[in-house]
Each structure stands twice: as structure tokens, then as C-alpha cells.
Amino acid sequence: MTTLGHPEDFRVESFQRLVINAIHAELGLKVPKKWKGKMDIQVPYRVAK
């Protein structure tokens, strides 16, 4: 879970890379030099009522 960005931001490749790099860094893992490319994220956005 993150409060970083709007749900639509997760469809942007550079934002996806930022999140992946941050996760690796936080876990003490080596940040991947090669990027497999944009992930197809199909999660509906709903406004809480």
C-alpha cells in the first residue's frame, strides 16, 4: 500500500520504475539496472463514499 500518487499514475512507466526502485532499495536489494518494461496494471479506481 502506498499513498504515493493517484491511481492513474501507476500506469505511467517512469512512475512504476520509481516505485520498483524504492521497494528494492528499502529491502536492501540491488536496484535492477535492466527494466523489463511497463507493467499492464488494470485496477479500477473507485472514489470512497
mmCIF entry with sequence, helices, sheets and N, C-alpha, C, O atoms, coordinates in Angstrom:
data_MODEL
# 
_entry.id   MODEL 
# 
_entity.id                         1 
_entity.type                       polymer 
_entity.pdbx_number_of_molecules   1 
# 
_entity_poly.entity_id                      1 
_entity_poly.type                           'polypeptide(L)' 
_entity_poly.nstd_linkage                   no 
_entity_poly.nstd_monomer                   no 
_entity_poly.pdbx_seq_one_letter_code       MTTLGHPEDFRVESFQRLVINAIHAELGLKVPKKWKGKMDIQVPYRVAK 
_entity_poly.pdbx_seq_one_letter_code_can   MTTLGHPEDFRVESFQRLVINAIHAELGLKVPKKWKGKMDIQVPYRVAK 
_entity_poly.pdbx_strand_id                 A 
# 
loop_
_entity_poly_seq.entity_id 
_entity_poly_seq.num 
_entity_poly_seq.mon_id 
_entity_poly_seq.hetero 
1 1  MET n 
1 2  THR n 
1 3  THR n 
1 4  LEU n 
1 5  GLY n 
1 6  HIS n 
1 7  PRO n 
1 8  GLU n 
1 9  ASP n 
1 10 PHE n 
1 11 ARG n 
1 12 VAL n 
1 13 GLU n 
1 14 SER n 
1 15 PHE n 
1 16 GLN n 
1 17 ARG n 
1 18 LEU n 
1 19 VAL n 
1 20 ILE n 
1 21 ASN n 
1 22 ALA n 
1 23 ILE n 
1 24 HIS n 
1 25 ALA n 
1 26 GLU n 
1 27 LEU n 
1 28 GLY n 
1 29 LEU n 
1 30 LYS n 
1 31 VAL n 
1 32 PRO n 
1 33 LYS n 
1 34 LYS n 
1 35 TRP n 
1 36 LYS n 
1 37 GLY n 
1 38 LYS n 
1 39 MET n 
1 40 ASP n 
1 41 ILE n 
1 42 GLN n 
1 43 VAL n 
1 44 PRO n 
1 45 TYR n 
1 46 ARG n 
1 47 VAL n 
1 48 ALA n 
1 49 LYS n 
# 
_struct_asym.id          A 
_struct_asym.entity_id   1 
# 
loop_
_struct_conf.conf_type_id 
_struct_conf.id 
_struct_conf.pdbx_PDB_helix_id 
_struct_conf.beg_label_comp_id 
_struct_conf.beg_label_asym_id 
_struct_conf.beg_label_seq_id 
_struct_conf.pdbx_beg_PDB_ins_code 
_struct_conf.end_label_comp_id 
_struct_conf.end_label_asym_id 
_struct_conf.end_label_seq_id 
_struct_conf.pdbx_end_PDB_ins_code 
_struct_conf.beg_auth_comp_id 
_struct_conf.beg_auth_asym_id 
_struct_conf.beg_auth_seq_id 
_struct_conf.end_auth_comp_id 
_struct_conf.end_auth_asym_id 
_struct_conf.end_auth_seq_id 
_struct_conf.pdbx_PDB_helix_class 
_struct_conf.details 
_struct_conf.pdbx_PDB_helix_length 
HELX_P HELX_P1 AA1 PRO A 7  ? ARG A 11 ? PRO A 7  ARG A 11 5 ? 5  
HELX_P HELX_P2 AA2 GLU A 13 ? GLU A 26 ? GLU A 13 GLU A 26 1 ? 14 
# 
_struct_conf_type.id          HELX_P 
_struct_conf_type.criteria    ? 
_struct_conf_type.reference   ? 
# 
loop_
_atom_site.group_PDB 
_atom_site.id 
_atom_site.type_symbol 
_atom_site.label_atom_id 
_atom_site.label_alt_id 
_atom_site.label_comp_id 
_atom_site.label_asym_id 
_atom_site.label_entity_id 
_atom_site.label_seq_id 
_atom_site.pdbx_PDB_ins_code 
_atom_site.Cartn_x 
_atom_site.Cartn_y 
_atom_site.Cartn_z 
_atom_site.occupancy 
_atom_site.B_iso_or_equiv 
_atom_site.pdbx_formal_charge 
_atom_site.auth_seq_id 
_atom_site.auth_comp_id 
_atom_site.auth_asym_id 
_atom_site.auth_atom_id 
_atom_site.pdbx_PDB_model_num 
ATOM 1   N N  . MET A 1 1  ? 0.848   -1.164 0.000   1.00 0.00 ? 1  MET A N  1 
ATOM 2   C CA . MET A 1 1  ? 0.000   0.000  0.000   1.00 0.00 ? 1  MET A CA 1 
ATOM 3   C C  . MET A 1 1  ? 0.893   1.226  0.000   1.00 0.00 ? 1  MET A C  1 
ATOM 4   O O  . MET A 1 1  ? 1.924   1.256  0.672   1.00 0.00 ? 1  MET A O  1 
ATOM 5   N N  . THR A 1 2  ? 0.498   2.219  -0.745  1.00 0.00 ? 2  THR A N  1 
ATOM 6   C CA . THR A 1 2  ? 1.214   3.489  -0.760  1.00 0.00 ? 2  THR A CA 1 
ATOM 7   C C  . THR A 1 2  ? 0.225   4.630  -0.920  1.00 0.00 ? 2  THR A C  1 
ATOM 8   O O  . THR A 1 2  ? -0.841  4.467  -1.513  1.00 0.00 ? 2  THR A O  1 
ATOM 9   N N  . THR A 1 3  ? 0.587   5.768  -0.392  1.00 0.00 ? 3  THR A N  1 
ATOM 10  C CA . THR A 1 3  ? -0.221  6.965  -0.605  1.00 0.00 ? 3  THR A CA 1 
ATOM 11  C C  . THR A 1 3  ? 0.436   7.843  -1.653  1.00 0.00 ? 3  THR A C  1 
ATOM 12  O O  . THR A 1 3  ? 0.069   9.003  -1.837  1.00 0.00 ? 3  THR A O  1 
ATOM 13  N N  . LEU A 1 4  ? 1.422   7.263  -2.341  1.00 0.00 ? 4  LEU A N  1 
ATOM 14  C CA . LEU A 1 4  ? 2.184   7.984  -3.347  1.00 0.00 ? 4  LEU A CA 1 
ATOM 15  C C  . LEU A 1 4  ? 1.437   7.972  -4.671  1.00 0.00 ? 4  LEU A C  1 
ATOM 16  O O  . LEU A 1 4  ? 1.236   6.910  -5.260  1.00 0.00 ? 4  LEU A O  1 
ATOM 17  N N  . GLY A 1 5  ? 1.026   9.138  -5.143  1.00 0.00 ? 5  GLY A N  1 
ATOM 18  C CA . GLY A 1 5  ? 0.435   9.234  -6.461  1.00 0.00 ? 5  GLY A CA 1 
ATOM 19  C C  . GLY A 1 5  ? -1.041  8.889  -6.537  1.00 0.00 ? 5  GLY A C  1 
ATOM 20  O O  . GLY A 1 5  ? -1.618  8.306  -5.620  1.00 0.00 ? 5  GLY A O  1 
ATOM 21  N N  . HIS A 1 6  ? -1.622  9.263  -7.645  1.00 0.00 ? 6  HIS A N  1 
ATOM 22  C CA . HIS A 1 6  ? -3.008  8.974  -7.985  1.00 0.00 ? 6  HIS A CA 1 
ATOM 23  C C  . HIS A 1 6  ? -3.041  7.596  -8.642  1.00 0.00 ? 6  HIS A C  1 
ATOM 24  O O  . HIS A 1 6  ? -2.052  7.212  -9.267  1.00 0.00 ? 6  HIS A O  1 
ATOM 25  N N  . PRO A 1 7  ? -4.113  6.847  -8.533  1.00 0.00 ? 7  PRO A N  1 
ATOM 26  C CA . PRO A 1 7  ? -4.158  5.517  -9.155  1.00 0.00 ? 7  PRO A CA 1 
ATOM 27  C C  . PRO A 1 7  ? -3.748  5.502  -10.630 1.00 0.00 ? 7  PRO A C  1 
ATOM 28  O O  . PRO A 1 7  ? -3.135  4.539  -11.089 1.00 0.00 ? 7  PRO A O  1 
ATOM 29  N N  . GLU A 1 8  ? -4.078  6.548  -11.367 1.00 0.00 ? 8  GLU A N  1 
ATOM 30  C CA . GLU A 1 8  ? -3.700  6.604  -12.784 1.00 0.00 ? 8  GLU A CA 1 
ATOM 31  C C  . GLU A 1 8  ? -2.186  6.710  -12.950 1.00 0.00 ? 8  GLU A C  1 
ATOM 32  O O  . GLU A 1 8  ? -1.653  6.308  -13.985 1.00 0.00 ? 8  GLU A O  1 
ATOM 33  N N  . ASP A 1 9  ? -1.482  7.247  -11.943 1.00 0.00 ? 9  ASP A N  1 
ATOM 34  C CA . ASP A 1 9  ? -0.027  7.379  -12.015 1.00 0.00 ? 9  ASP A CA 1 
ATOM 35  C C  . ASP A 1 9  ? 0.655   6.024  -12.147 1.00 0.00 ? 9  ASP A C  1 
ATOM 36  O O  . ASP A 1 9  ? 1.731   5.928  -12.738 1.00 0.00 ? 9  ASP A O  1 
ATOM 37  N N  . PHE A 1 10 ? 0.047   4.985  -11.609 1.00 0.00 ? 10 PHE A N  1 
ATOM 38  C CA . PHE A 1 10 ? 0.646   3.660  -11.644 1.00 0.00 ? 10 PHE A CA 1 
ATOM 39  C C  . PHE A 1 10 ? 0.643   3.053  -13.043 1.00 0.00 ? 10 PHE A C  1 
ATOM 40  O O  . PHE A 1 10 ? 1.236   1.994  -13.250 1.00 0.00 ? 10 PHE A O  1 
ATOM 41  N N  . ARG A 1 11 ? 0.001   3.688  -13.992 1.00 0.00 ? 11 ARG A N  1 
ATOM 42  C CA . ARG A 1 11 ? 0.028   3.231  -15.386 1.00 0.00 ? 11 ARG A CA 1 
ATOM 43  C C  . ARG A 1 11 ? 1.169   3.877  -16.167 1.00 0.00 ? 11 ARG A C  1 
ATOM 44  O O  . ARG A 1 11 ? 1.416   3.520  -17.319 1.00 0.00 ? 11 ARG A O  1 
ATOM 45  N N  . VAL A 1 12 ? 1.871   4.840  -15.534 1.00 0.00 ? 12 VAL A N  1 
ATOM 46  C CA . VAL A 1 12 ? 2.980   5.549  -16.176 1.00 0.00 ? 12 VAL A CA 1 
ATOM 47  C C  . VAL A 1 12 ? 4.275   4.779  -15.913 1.00 0.00 ? 12 VAL A C  1 
ATOM 48  O O  . VAL A 1 12 ? 4.608   4.489  -14.764 1.00 0.00 ? 12 VAL A O  1 
ATOM 49  N N  . GLU A 1 13 ? 5.000   4.451  -16.980 1.00 0.00 ? 13 GLU A N  1 
ATOM 50  C CA . GLU A 1 13 ? 6.183   3.603  -16.858 1.00 0.00 ? 13 GLU A CA 1 
ATOM 51  C C  . GLU A 1 13 ? 7.240   4.192  -15.920 1.00 0.00 ? 13 GLU A C  1 
ATOM 52  O O  . GLU A 1 13 ? 7.813   3.464  -15.110 1.00 0.00 ? 13 GLU A O  1 
ATOM 53  N N  . SER A 1 14 ? 7.504   5.482  -16.016 1.00 0.00 ? 14 SER A N  1 
ATOM 54  C CA . SER A 1 14 ? 8.539   6.077  -15.154 1.00 0.00 ? 14 SER A CA 1 
ATOM 55  C C  . SER A 1 14 ? 8.137   6.030  -13.678 1.00 0.00 ? 14 SER A C  1 
ATOM 56  O O  . SER A 1 14 ? 8.997   5.878  -12.810 1.00 0.00 ? 14 SER A O  1 
ATOM 57  N N  . PHE A 1 15 ? 6.853   6.157  -13.388 1.00 0.00 ? 15 PHE A N  1 
ATOM 58  C CA . PHE A 1 15 ? 6.366   6.061  -12.010 1.00 0.00 ? 15 PHE A CA 1 
ATOM 59  C C  . PHE A 1 15 ? 6.494   4.625  -11.508 1.00 0.00 ? 15 PHE A C  1 
ATOM 60  O O  . PHE A 1 15 ? 6.877   4.398  -10.360 1.00 0.00 ? 15 PHE A O  1 
ATOM 61  N N  . GLN A 1 16 ? 6.176   3.660  -12.362 1.00 0.00 ? 16 GLN A N  1 
ATOM 62  C CA . GLN A 1 16 ? 6.335   2.256  -11.996 1.00 0.00 ? 16 GLN A CA 1 
ATOM 63  C C  . GLN A 1 16 ? 7.787   1.965  -11.638 1.00 0.00 ? 16 GLN A C  1 
ATOM 64  O O  . GLN A 1 16 ? 8.065   1.276  -10.656 1.00 0.00 ? 16 GLN A O  1 
ATOM 65  N N  . ARG A 1 17 ? 8.706   2.491  -12.434 1.00 0.00 ? 17 ARG A N  1 
ATOM 66  C CA . ARG A 1 17 ? 10.129  2.273  -12.184 1.00 0.00 ? 17 ARG A CA 1 
ATOM 67  C C  . ARG A 1 17 ? 10.546  2.899  -10.854 1.00 0.00 ? 17 ARG A C  1 
ATOM 68  O O  . ARG A 1 17 ? 11.320  2.303  -10.105 1.00 0.00 ? 17 ARG A O  1 
ATOM 69  N N  . LEU A 1 18 ? 10.044  4.080  -10.562 1.00 0.00 ? 18 LEU A N  1 
ATOM 70  C CA . LEU A 1 18 ? 10.340  4.748  -9.294  1.00 0.00 ? 18 LEU A CA 1 
ATOM 71  C C  . LEU A 1 18 ? 9.909   3.885  -8.115  1.00 0.00 ? 18 LEU A C  1 
ATOM 72  O O  . LEU A 1 18 ? 10.662  3.727  -7.153  1.00 0.00 ? 18 LEU A O  1 
ATOM 73  N N  . VAL A 1 19 ? 8.719   3.333  -8.181  1.00 0.00 ? 19 VAL A N  1 
ATOM 74  C CA . VAL A 1 19 ? 8.197   2.502  -7.090  1.00 0.00 ? 19 VAL A CA 1 
ATOM 75  C C  . VAL A 1 19 ? 9.013   1.220  -6.955  1.00 0.00 ? 19 VAL A C  1 
ATOM 76  O O  . VAL A 1 19 ? 9.361   0.826  -5.842  1.00 0.00 ? 19 VAL A O  1 
ATOM 77  N N  . ILE A 1 20 ? 9.321   0.569  -8.069  1.00 0.00 ? 20 ILE A N  1 
ATOM 78  C CA . ILE A 1 20 ? 10.120  -0.667 -8.036  1.00 0.00 ? 20 ILE A CA 1 
ATOM 79  C C  . ILE A 1 20 ? 11.506  -0.394 -7.444  1.00 0.00 ? 20 ILE A C  1 
ATOM 80  O O  . ILE A 1 20 ? 11.989  -1.158 -6.608  1.00 0.00 ? 20 ILE A O  1 
ATOM 81  N N  . ASN A 1 21 ? 12.138  0.689  -7.877  1.00 0.00 ? 21 ASN A N  1 
ATOM 82  C CA . ASN A 1 21 ? 13.455  1.041  -7.333  1.00 0.00 ? 21 ASN A CA 1 
ATOM 83  C C  . ASN A 1 21 ? 13.376  1.297  -5.835  1.00 0.00 ? 21 ASN A C  1 
ATOM 84  O O  . ASN A 1 21 ? 14.249  0.856  -5.087  1.00 0.00 ? 21 ASN A O  1 
ATOM 85  N N  . ALA A 1 22 ? 12.344  2.001  -5.386  1.00 0.00 ? 22 ALA A N  1 
ATOM 86  C CA . ALA A 1 22 ? 12.186  2.303  -3.964  1.00 0.00 ? 22 ALA A CA 1 
ATOM 87  C C  . ALA A 1 22 ? 11.989  1.031  -3.139  1.00 0.00 ? 22 ALA A C  1 
ATOM 88  O O  . ALA A 1 22 ? 12.544  0.907  -2.047  1.00 0.00 ? 22 ALA A O  1 
ATOM 89  N N  . ILE A 1 23 ? 11.212  0.100  -3.651  1.00 0.00 ? 23 ILE A N  1 
ATOM 90  C CA . ILE A 1 23 ? 10.981  -1.162 -2.949  1.00 0.00 ? 23 ILE A CA 1 
ATOM 91  C C  . ILE A 1 23 ? 12.295  -1.932 -2.817  1.00 0.00 ? 23 ILE A C  1 
ATOM 92  O O  . ILE A 1 23 ? 12.619  -2.428 -1.738  1.00 0.00 ? 23 ILE A O  1 
ATOM 93  N N  . HIS A 1 24 ? 13.040  -2.031 -3.898  1.00 0.00 ? 24 HIS A N  1 
ATOM 94  C CA . HIS A 1 24 ? 14.326  -2.732 -3.848  1.00 0.00 ? 24 HIS A CA 1 
ATOM 95  C C  . HIS A 1 24 ? 15.276  -2.070 -2.844  1.00 0.00 ? 24 HIS A C  1 
ATOM 96  O O  . HIS A 1 24 ? 15.906  -2.752 -2.034  1.00 0.00 ? 24 HIS A O  1 
ATOM 97  N N  . ALA A 1 25 ? 15.372  -0.746 -2.904  1.00 0.00 ? 25 ALA A N  1 
ATOM 98  C CA . ALA A 1 25 ? 16.275  -0.018 -2.014  1.00 0.00 ? 25 ALA A CA 1 
ATOM 99  C C  . ALA A 1 25 ? 15.876  -0.223 -0.551  1.00 0.00 ? 25 ALA A C  1 
ATOM 100 O O  . ALA A 1 25 ? 16.740  -0.443 0.298   1.00 0.00 ? 25 ALA A O  1 
ATOM 101 N N  . GLU A 1 26 ? 14.602  -0.155 -0.255  1.00 0.00 ? 26 GLU A N  1 
ATOM 102 C CA . GLU A 1 26 ? 14.120  -0.316 1.119   1.00 0.00 ? 26 GLU A CA 1 
ATOM 103 C C  . GLU A 1 26 ? 14.379  -1.720 1.650   1.00 0.00 ? 26 GLU A C  1 
ATOM 104 O O  . GLU A 1 26 ? 14.649  -1.894 2.838   1.00 0.00 ? 26 GLU A O  1 
ATOM 105 N N  . LEU A 1 27 ? 14.299  -2.710 0.785   1.00 0.00 ? 27 LEU A N  1 
ATOM 106 C CA . LEU A 1 27 ? 14.542  -4.092 1.202   1.00 0.00 ? 27 LEU A CA 1 
ATOM 107 C C  . LEU A 1 27 ? 16.027  -4.451 1.230   1.00 0.00 ? 27 LEU A C  1 
ATOM 108 O O  . LEU A 1 27 ? 16.401  -5.573 1.569   1.00 0.00 ? 27 LEU A O  1 
ATOM 109 N N  . GLY A 1 28 ? 16.873  -3.468 0.864   1.00 0.00 ? 28 GLY A N  1 
ATOM 110 C CA . GLY A 1 28 ? 18.304  -3.712 0.865   1.00 0.00 ? 28 GLY A CA 1 
ATOM 111 C C  . GLY A 1 28 ? 18.760  -4.545 -0.315  1.00 0.00 ? 28 GLY A C  1 
ATOM 112 O O  . GLY A 1 28 ? 19.846  -5.124 -0.293  1.00 0.00 ? 28 GLY A O  1 
ATOM 113 N N  . LEU A 1 29 ? 17.929  -4.607 -1.350  1.00 0.00 ? 29 LEU A N  1 
ATOM 114 C CA . LEU A 1 29 ? 18.259  -5.361 -2.555  1.00 0.00 ? 29 LEU A CA 1 
ATOM 115 C C  . LEU A 1 29 ? 18.907  -4.433 -3.582  1.00 0.00 ? 29 LEU A C  1 
ATOM 116 O O  . LEU A 1 29 ? 18.725  -3.216 -3.542  1.00 0.00 ? 29 LEU A O  1 
ATOM 117 N N  . LYS A 1 30 ? 19.654  -5.021 -4.489  1.00 0.00 ? 30 LYS A N  1 
ATOM 118 C CA . LYS A 1 30 ? 20.249  -4.258 -5.562  1.00 0.00 ? 30 LYS A CA 1 
ATOM 119 C C  . LYS A 1 30 ? 19.145  -3.758 -6.496  1.00 0.00 ? 30 LYS A C  1 
ATOM 120 O O  . LYS A 1 30 ? 18.271  -4.522 -6.907  1.00 0.00 ? 30 LYS A O  1 
ATOM 121 N N  . VAL A 1 31 ? 19.197  -2.478 -6.821  1.00 0.00 ? 31 VAL A N  1 
ATOM 122 C CA . VAL A 1 31 ? 18.216  -1.916 -7.754  1.00 0.00 ? 31 VAL A CA 1 
ATOM 123 C C  . VAL A 1 31 ? 18.533  -2.448 -9.147  1.00 0.00 ? 31 VAL A C  1 
ATOM 124 O O  . VAL A 1 31 ? 19.666  -2.313 -9.610  1.00 0.00 ? 31 VAL A O  1 
ATOM 125 N N  . PRO A 1 32 ? 17.553  -3.054 -9.827  1.00 0.00 ? 32 PRO A N  1 
ATOM 126 C CA . PRO A 1 32 ? 17.816  -3.633 -11.151 1.00 0.00 ? 32 PRO A CA 1 
ATOM 127 C C  . PRO A 1 32 ? 18.248  -2.572 -12.161 1.00 0.00 ? 32 PRO A C  1 
ATOM 128 O O  . PRO A 1 32 ? 17.627  -1.514 -12.268 1.00 0.00 ? 32 PRO A O  1 
ATOM 129 N N  . LYS A 1 33 ? 19.318  -2.865 -12.898 1.00 0.00 ? 33 LYS A N  1 
ATOM 130 C CA . LYS A 1 33 ? 19.772  -1.946 -13.950 1.00 0.00 ? 33 LYS A CA 1 
ATOM 131 C C  . LYS A 1 33 ? 18.893  -2.078 -15.187 1.00 0.00 ? 33 LYS A C  1 
ATOM 132 O O  . LYS A 1 33 ? 18.600  -1.092 -15.864 1.00 0.00 ? 33 LYS A O  1 
ATOM 133 N N  . LYS A 1 34 ? 18.474  -3.310 -15.475 1.00 0.00 ? 34 LYS A N  1 
ATOM 134 C CA . LYS A 1 34 ? 17.612  -3.537 -16.635 1.00 0.00 ? 34 LYS A CA 1 
ATOM 135 C C  . LYS A 1 34 ? 16.151  -3.459 -16.199 1.00 0.00 ? 34 LYS A C  1 
ATOM 136 O O  . LYS A 1 34 ? 15.774  -3.954 -15.137 1.00 0.00 ? 34 LYS A O  1 
ATOM 137 N N  . TRP A 1 35 ? 15.366  -2.845 -17.016 1.00 0.00 ? 35 TRP A N  1 
ATOM 138 C CA . TRP A 1 35 ? 13.932  -2.700 -16.754 1.00 0.00 ? 35 TRP A CA 1 
ATOM 139 C C  . TRP A 1 35 ? 13.188  -3.558 -17.749 1.00 0.00 ? 35 TRP A C  1 
ATOM 140 O O  . TRP A 1 35 ? 13.411  -3.449 -18.955 1.00 0.00 ? 35 TRP A O  1 
ATOM 141 N N  . LYS A 1 36 ? 12.305  -4.413 -17.259 1.00 0.00 ? 36 LYS A N  1 
ATOM 142 C CA . LYS A 1 36 ? 11.569  -5.317 -18.160 1.00 0.00 ? 36 LYS A CA 1 
ATOM 143 C C  . LYS A 1 36 ? 10.497  -4.584 -18.949 1.00 0.00 ? 36 LYS A C  1 
ATOM 144 O O  . LYS A 1 36 ? 9.929   -5.138 -19.890 1.00 0.00 ? 36 LYS A O  1 
ATOM 145 N N  . GLY A 1 37 ? 10.222  -3.362 -18.579 1.00 0.00 ? 37 GLY A N  1 
ATOM 146 C CA . GLY A 1 37 ? 9.241   -2.571 -19.317 1.00 0.00 ? 37 GLY A CA 1 
ATOM 147 C C  . GLY A 1 37 ? 7.984   -2.333 -18.511 1.00 0.00 ? 37 GLY A C  1 
ATOM 148 O O  . GLY A 1 37 ? 7.803   -2.856 -17.412 1.00 0.00 ? 37 GLY A O  1 
ATOM 149 N N  . LYS A 1 38 ? 7.145   -1.544 -19.087 1.00 0.00 ? 38 LYS A N  1 
ATOM 150 C CA . LYS A 1 38 ? 5.903   -1.130 -18.445 1.00 0.00 ? 38 LYS A CA 1 
ATOM 151 C C  . LYS A 1 38 ? 5.022   -2.320 -18.092 1.00 0.00 ? 38 LYS A C  1 
ATOM 152 O O  . LYS A 1 38 ? 4.841   -3.239 -18.889 1.00 0.00 ? 38 LYS A O  1 
ATOM 153 N N  . MET A 1 39 ? 4.476   -2.281 -16.870 1.00 0.00 ? 39 MET A N  1 
ATOM 154 C CA . MET A 1 39 ? 3.542   -3.322 -16.430 1.00 0.00 ? 39 MET A CA 1 
ATOM 155 C C  . MET A 1 39 ? 2.124   -2.891 -16.772 1.00 0.00 ? 39 MET A C  1 
ATOM 156 O O  . MET A 1 39 ? 1.779   -1.715 -16.656 1.00 0.00 ? 39 MET A O  1 
ATOM 157 N N  . ASP A 1 40 ? 1.325   -3.824 -17.185 1.00 0.00 ? 40 ASP A N  1 
ATOM 158 C CA . ASP A 1 40 ? -0.070  -3.542 -17.501 1.00 0.00 ? 40 ASP A CA 1 
ATOM 159 C C  . ASP A 1 40 ? -0.884  -3.694 -16.213 1.00 0.00 ? 40 ASP A C  1 
ATOM 160 O O  . ASP A 1 40 ? -1.198  -4.807 -15.793 1.00 0.00 ? 40 ASP A O  1 
ATOM 161 N N  . ILE A 1 41 ? -1.217  -2.572 -15.604 1.00 0.00 ? 41 ILE A N  1 
ATOM 162 C CA . ILE A 1 41 ? -1.944  -2.595 -14.334 1.00 0.00 ? 41 ILE A CA 1 
ATOM 163 C C  . ILE A 1 41 ? -3.391  -2.192 -14.616 1.00 0.00 ? 41 ILE A C  1 
ATOM 164 O O  . ILE A 1 41 ? -3.666  -1.061 -15.018 1.00 0.00 ? 41 ILE A O  1 
ATOM 165 N N  . GLN A 1 42 ? -4.293  -3.118 -14.402 1.00 0.00 ? 42 GLN A N  1 
ATOM 166 C CA . GLN A 1 42 ? -5.714  -2.892 -14.663 1.00 0.00 ? 42 GLN A CA 1 
ATOM 167 C C  . GLN A 1 42 ? -6.488  -2.979 -13.350 1.00 0.00 ? 42 GLN A C  1 
ATOM 168 O O  . GLN A 1 42 ? -7.151  -3.977 -13.068 1.00 0.00 ? 42 GLN A O  1 
ATOM 169 N N  . VAL A 1 43 ? -6.392  -1.932 -12.568 1.00 0.00 ? 43 VAL A N  1 
ATOM 170 C CA . VAL A 1 43 ? -7.105  -1.893 -11.294 1.00 0.00 ? 43 VAL A CA 1 
ATOM 171 C C  . VAL A 1 43 ? -8.107  -0.748 -11.357 1.00 0.00 ? 43 VAL A C  1 
ATOM 172 O O  . VAL A 1 43 ? -7.722  0.394  -11.608 1.00 0.00 ? 43 VAL A O  1 
ATOM 173 N N  . PRO A 1 44 ? -9.372  -1.033 -11.137 1.00 0.00 ? 44 PRO A N  1 
ATOM 174 C CA . PRO A 1 44 ? -10.370 0.039  -11.218 1.00 0.00 ? 44 PRO A CA 1 
ATOM 175 C C  . PRO A 1 44 ? -10.188 1.044  -10.090 1.00 0.00 ? 44 PRO A C  1 
ATOM 176 O O  . PRO A 1 44 ? -9.828  0.685  -8.969  1.00 0.00 ? 44 PRO A O  1 
ATOM 177 N N  . TYR A 1 45 ? -10.438 2.281  -10.401 1.00 0.00 ? 45 TYR A N  1 
ATOM 178 C CA . TYR A 1 45 ? -10.358 3.371  -9.417  1.00 0.00 ? 45 TYR A CA 1 
ATOM 179 C C  . TYR A 1 45 ? -11.765 3.707  -8.963  1.00 0.00 ? 45 TYR A C  1 
ATOM 180 O O  . TYR A 1 45 ? -12.633 4.036  -9.771  1.00 0.00 ? 45 TYR A O  1 
ATOM 181 N N  . ARG A 1 46 ? -11.978 3.620  -7.662  1.00 0.00 ? 46 ARG A N  1 
ATOM 182 C CA . ARG A 1 46 ? -13.304 3.962  -7.104  1.00 0.00 ? 46 ARG A CA 1 
ATOM 183 C C  . ARG A 1 46 ? -13.141 5.041  -6.045  1.00 0.00 ? 46 ARG A C  1 
ATOM 184 O O  . ARG A 1 46 ? -12.226 4.984  -5.224  1.00 0.00 ? 46 ARG A O  1 
ATOM 185 N N  . VAL A 1 47 ? -13.998 5.983  -6.067  1.00 0.00 ? 47 VAL A N  1 
ATOM 186 C CA . VAL A 1 47 ? -13.995 7.037  -5.052  1.00 0.00 ? 47 VAL A CA 1 
ATOM 187 C C  . VAL A 1 47 ? -14.798 6.532  -3.870  1.00 0.00 ? 47 VAL A C  1 
ATOM 188 O O  . VAL A 1 47 ? -15.933 6.085  -4.035  1.00 0.00 ? 47 VAL A O  1 
ATOM 189 N N  . ALA A 1 48 ? -14.219 6.599  -2.677  1.00 0.00 ? 48 ALA A N  1 
ATOM 190 C CA . ALA A 1 48 ? -14.923 6.168  -1.455  1.00 0.00 ? 48 ALA A CA 1 
ATOM 191 C C  . ALA A 1 48 ? -16.041 7.137  -1.149  1.00 0.00 ? 48 ALA A C  1 
ATOM 192 O O  . ALA A 1 48 ? -15.884 8.352  -1.273  1.00 0.00 ? 48 ALA A O  1 
ATOM 193 N N  . LYS A 1 49 ? -17.169 6.588  -0.748  1.00 0.00 ? 49 LYS A N  1 
ATOM 194 C CA . LYS A 1 49 ? -18.322 7.442  -0.418  1.00 0.00 ? 49 LYS A CA 1 
ATOM 195 C C  . LYS A 1 49 ? -18.554 7.467  1.059   1.00 0.00 ? 49 LYS A C  1 
ATOM 196 O O  . LYS A 1 49 ? -19.479 8.130  1.527   1.00 0.00 ? 49 LYS A O  1 
# 
